[in-house]
C-alpha cells in the first residue's frame, strides 16, 4: 500500500484523492493541486484507494482509467453501489465510446490525457461547485415518479422506503426536473444548470442512467421523456 502523505493545507479546503499508478504523474498532481489550495491524498491503485476511503472522507476522486488490477471504470461502477463521492476520470483513450463508458459507469466527468493542468483545475472547480452548492428552486415535498419518490430537499430517491443510490449529477438533474414538472428543458439548459460538459453526448448519457433507475422500461420511458428537437421533460404522477 502507498504511504504517500496527505498534503497539509487549510482543514476547510476540499479534500481530493488522486488515484494513478504512474508515480511521476501522481506526485505532480499532488503538488499542483496542493499549490492551488486543495488537500490531497494519493493512491497508486484501486485497492489502495479503497483502503483509504474506509478511513477518510473525500470531496472528489481524480481517478485514472488504465491501471493494473481493477481499472478506473470498473472501480467507479463498484463505488457507485455504495458511495456518492464525485469522480473525475482521467483517460488516455479519447474515443467517444470510451468517454461514454466512463460516464455510464457513474463518473461525473472525464478528462483526456494529455491535458492542461489549468483545465483540470477548472473541471474540479465545476464539479465541486455543482455538488456543494445548495440547488435553487428546491421543492420541499416529495414527488412521486411511478413506484419511486424523490425528496428534492435532500436529493434522495426512494422506493418503498428504501433509498436508491444517486450520483450528485443524477440528483441535481432530478431537482431541476421536479422544480419544473412537465416543462421541456433543453440540453444546453440542463448542461448549464447542472455543470455537465455540453460537448458530445454527456447529457444524453446522464439521462439514460437516470431512466435506468426510475423507469420500468428505460427504452420506452413513461416519466422522463424526450421531446424531439427540444430536450427532455419529467412528467411525474
N, C-alpha and C positions, 0 to 999 in steps of 0.2 A: 504494500500500500504506500501511496505517496506520503511524504512527510513535509511537503511544502507548506509554508505557513500562510495564514491569513494576514493580509497587509493591515497595519494599524492606521485606521482612518477614523474620522468622526463616527461615533457609535450610532448616530442617526442616519448616516449615509446608507443608500441602498446596498444590499449585500448580494454580490454576484458570484456564481461559481462557474469557472471556465473549465470545460472538460475536453481535453485534447491529448492524444498520445504523442504529439510532436513536442518534445521538450523545449526546443527553441521558441516555437510559436506560443506555447503555453506561458512561458516566462515573459515574453514580450508583451502579451496581452495583459498579464497580471500587472506589469509595471505601467503600461499605458493607461489602463483603466484606473489604477490607483492614483496616478498623477492627475487624473481627471475627476477625482473626488469619490470614487466608489470603494467600498470594502470588497476585497477579492479573496476568494479561496479557489485553489486549483485542484484538479483531479486528473489522473492520467488514463482512466478507463471508466466504463460504465460501472463496474464493480466498485472501484474506488469512490466514484461519485455517490453511489447508493449508500455506501458505508457512512459518508459524511452527511448525507441527507437525514440519517437517523438521529444525528446529534445536533444539527444546526438548521436554522431557518434561512431560506434564501428568497430574495425578491425576483430573481431571474437566473436561469441557466443559459449559458452560451455553450452549445454542445456540438462537437464535431460529428459529422456523419460517418466518415470512414475511419473506424477504429478496430483494432484487433479484438477478438472476443465479441461481445454484443455491440452491434453498430448503433449509431445515434438514432436512426429511425425506429428500430425495434425497441430501444431503450425508452424513447419518447412515448411510443404506444403503450408500453408497460406502465410507465409512470402515470399516464393519464387515467389508469384504472383506479388510482387512489390519491393522486396529488395534483392540485390545480396550479402549481407554480408555473409562471410563464417560461416558455422555452424558445430561444433563438437558435436555429440550426445553422452551422457553417458547413458548406458543402463544396467540394471541388467539381461536382457534377452540375453543369449549367443547363442541361436539357429540361424542357418544360415538364416532362413526365416525372423526372427526378424531384423537381421542386414540389410538384403536386403531391407526390408520395409523402414528402416530408410534412406538408400541411395536413394531409389526410391522417397522418399518424397522431396529430394533435398539437403540432408545433404552432406557435403564434406568428412566427415569421422565419425567413431564411435569408442567408447572405452567401453569395457565391464567391469562393476563393479564386484568385487573389482579390482582396478588397482594400479600399482606402480606410485607414483607421478612423477617419472622421465620419465615414458612412456608418461604421459600426457604432460609434457614439450616438449618431442620430437615430439608428434603429433601436438601440437600447432605450434612449430617452422617450421615443414614441411608445414603445411597449409599456414602460413604467408609467408614463402619463396616462395611458389608457387603462391600465389595471389598478392604479392607485387613486385615480380621480373619482370623486363622487359623481355618478351619472346624472345628467339632467333629466327633468320630466319623469321622475320615478313614480310609478303608480303604487299606491300604498296597499291596495287589496290584491289578493291572489287572483290570477287569471287562469281560467280553465281552458286547456287545449286538449280536447279529446279525453284520454284516460289520465292526462297529466295536469298538474297545477304548477304555475310559475309564480314565484314570490319575488317581484321586482326589487323590493326594498333590500333584500339580502342576496339577490341574484341566484336563487335556488330553485331547481326543478325537482318536483316530487311526483311519485306515482304510488297511490295507496299509502301515503305517509312515508314512503322510502325515498331517500334522496337519490337523484340521478346525477352522476358526475358531469359537470360542465367545465370547459376551459373558460378563462377570463374573456376571451373573444366571443365565444358562444353566448355567454351570459350577457355581454354587452349588446350583442345583436338582438337577443330576445327582449332586452329592456327597450331598445329602440323600437322594435316592432309593437310591443304591447302598449307603449306610450301613444301609439297612433294606429289603433286597430282598424283594419280594412283599408288603410291608406297605402298606396303604392310608393315605395321608396326606391329611388334609382340606385344603380350600382355605385355611381360616383358618390351619392349622398351617404350610402351605407359605409363606404370606404372612408370618407372624410370624417364621419362622426364616430367611427369605431377605431380609426387609426390603421386600417388594413391597407396594405400596399395596393394601389389602384391598378398596377400593371398586371398583365397576364390574366389568369383565371382564379386568383386568390379568393375573391369574394364568392365565386361560384363553388369553390371547394368548401368554404366555410358553411354555405347554405346546405350543401349536400350532407355535411357532417351533422348539422342541426336536424335535418329531416330524418336521418337515421335514428335520432333519439326521440323524436316526437310523433313521427308518422307511422301508422300501421303498415303502409306500403309507400316507402320513400320514392319509388318510381312513379307513383300516381298520388301526389300529395293532396291531402284534404284541407290542411290548415295553412302551411307555409307555401304559398302559391306563386308561380311565375306569371308575371304579367308581360307577355311577349312585347319586346321592343321598349319596355319601360323600366322594369325592375322586379321587385318582389313585394308581396303583401302578406301579412298574417291575418287570417280570418278565424279568430278564436270562437269558442262556443258562447 
